[in-house]
Amino acid sequence: DVKVTQSSRYLVKRTGEKVFLECVQDMDHENMFWYRQDPGLGLRLIYFSYDVKMKEKGDIPEGYSVSREKKERFSLILESASTNQTSMYLCASTKRGGVATEAFFGQGTRLTVV
Amino acid sequence: AQKVTQAQTEISVVEKEDVTLDCVYETRDTTYYLFWYKQPPSGELVFLIRRNSFDEQNEISGRYSWNFQKSTSSFNFTITASQVVDSAVYFCALSGDNAGNMLTFGGGTRLMVKP
């Protein structure tokens, strides 16, 4: 059974903390994505990566960074957490291909910044 | 720029009713792909369907059906004889031909099916 696994379902962090959200996929997918989900806004792309050590900004990268040292792992980093980063974070992966392929999602991490 | 609009933020129906979830999209690409995903309370998005822009044939899968109309830029999703297990948030999404598999999502529609 293919899987995208996010390290935590729920996190509570304090303002100013450095926060790491981890995502691992076991499908040997080249592409990995981090989305943020907020009510009424759907999912918005934060960062994505097409390959190891590669990263591209999505629609809302401010306040975030990412790391992809290994193909199966894509980390989202909040350098200094703020209350407006309280949200649900979803990781996804897809196989590289000429057409849009099905994205597989993790179960999400609900982050609360207090 | 691409945009997906799901005008219905929340729908409530009684079990066995039919329900249609609307999706309208905007894109300048001639080749693009449309998706529907289901997000149950567990949180994980589950892929339901993908259509490409050259295939306007409607699709039926059990109680689910999809109506793709390029003329109105719509890709609507109908659940026939709804069940409580259909309660979830449903997302419509769009990917362009050269977008590298990036998905643009609508705001989602929360469907509540009451027994």
Contacts between the chains, C-beta under 8 A, distances in Angstrom:
chain1	res1	chain2	res2	distance
A	9	B	43	7.6
A	31	B	100	6.9
A	31	B	101	5.4
A	33	B	102	7.2
A	33	B	103	8.0
A	35	B	105	7.8
A	40	B	9	6.3
A	40	B	107	5.1
A	40	B	108	7.7
A	41	B	107	5.9
A	42	B	4	7.5
A	42	B	6	7.6
A	42	B	91	6.1
A	42	B	105	3.8
A	42	B	106	5.3
A	42	B	107	4.4
A	42	B	108	5.2
A	43	B	91	6.9
A	43	B	93	7.9
A	43	B	103	7.5
A	43	B	105	4.2
A	44	B	105	7.5
A	45	B	102	6.1
A	45	B	103	7.7
A	48	B	100	7.5
A	48	B	102	6.4
A	50	B	100	6.6
A	58	B	102	7.4
A	88	B	43	7.3
A	90	B	45	6.9
A	92	B	45	7.7
A	92	B	103	8.0
A	94	B	101	4.4
A	96	B	101	7.7
A	97	B	101	7.6
A	99	B	33	7.0
A	99	B	52	7.3
A	99	B	97	7.9
A	100	B	32	8.0
A	100	B	33	3.9
A	100	B	35	7.8
A	100	B	50	7.0
A	100	B	95	3.8
A	100	B	96	7.9
A	100	B	97	7.9
A	100	B	99	7.3
A	100	B	101	5.5
A	100	B	103	7.9
A	101	B	101	6.0
A	102	B	35	7.9
A	102	B	47	4.9
A	102	B	50	6.4
A	103	B	35	8.0
A	103	B	45	7.8
A	103	B	47	7.1
A	103	B	101	7.0
A	103	B	103	6.2
A	104	B	47	7.6
A	105	B	37	7.8
A	105	B	44	5.6
A	105	B	45	4.0
A	105	B	46	8.0
A	106	B	44	6.8
A	107	B	42	6.5
A	107	B	43	4.9
A	107	B	44	4.5
A	108	B	43	4.0
A	108	B	44	6.8
A	110	B	43	7.9
